[in-house]
Amino acid sequence: MKDKLRRMKANPGDKLVEQNCSTCEFNFGNVCAGHGARVDNGKDTYGMPMEEAEKMFLDGCDDFGKT
């Protein structure tokens, strides 16, 4: 947890946002605008339907929080 806080430049005691597709800055409503690798076929996540992304990345993907 400390490493995660350090990467986020957060302080102990800060409330952390749950990492998932619904809280992601790359959630563009119907499509994912993040870049990463899908776990089913290894292709880019950009443009994939959010419904699929939410099922595939329950804890967010590697692109979460990169802006």
C-alpha positions in Angstrom: 0.0 0.0 0.0 2.8 2.4 0.8 4.3 2.0 -2.7 0.9 2.7 -4.2 0.5 5.9 -2.2 4.0 7.0 -3.2 3.3 6.5 -6.9 0.1 8.4 -6.5 1.8 11.2 -4.5 -0.8 10.7 -1.8 -0.4 10.9 1.9 -1.3 8.2 4.5 -4.8 8.7 5.6 -6.0 10.0 2.2 -9.1 8.3 0.9 -8.2 6.4 -2.3 -10.5 6.1 -5.3 -11.3 2.5 -6.1 -9.6 1.6 -9.3 -12.1 0.3 -11.8 -13.5 1.3 -15.2 -16.3 3.4 -13.7 -13.8 5.7 -12.0 -11.2 5.8 -14.8 -10.4 9.1 -16.6 -10.3 7.1 -19.9 -14.0 6.0 -19.5 -15.7 7.9 -22.4 -19.1 6.6 -21.6 -19.5 3.8 -24.2 -15.9 3.2 -25.1 -12.5 3.0 -23.4 -10.0 5.6 -24.5 -7.1 4.1 -22.4 -4.2 2.2 -23.9 -3.2 -1.2 -22.6 -3.4 -4.8 -23.5 -6.6 -6.7 -23.5 -6.3 -9.9 -21.5 -8.3 -12.0 -24.0 -6.4 -11.2 -27.2 -3.6 -8.9 -26.4 -4.9 -6.1 -28.6 -5.1 -2.4 -27.5 -7.9 -1.5 -25.2 -8.5 1.8 -26.9 -12.0 1.9 -28.4 -13.2 -1.3 -26.8 -16.8 -1.2 -25.4 -16.9 -0.1 -21.8 -19.2 -3.1 -21.0 -16.4 -5.4 -22.0 -13.7 -3.4 -20.2 -15.7 -3.4 -17.0 -15.9 -7.2 -17.1 -12.2 -7.6 -18.1 -10.6 -5.2 -15.7 -12.3 -5.4 -12.4 -9.5 -3.6 -10.6 -8.6 -1.2 -13.4 -5.9 -1.6 -16.0 -2.3 -0.4 -16.2 -3.4 2.9 -17.8 -5.5 3.9 -14.8 -4.3 7.2 -13.3 -1.8 8.0 -16.0 -3.0 11.4 -17.0 
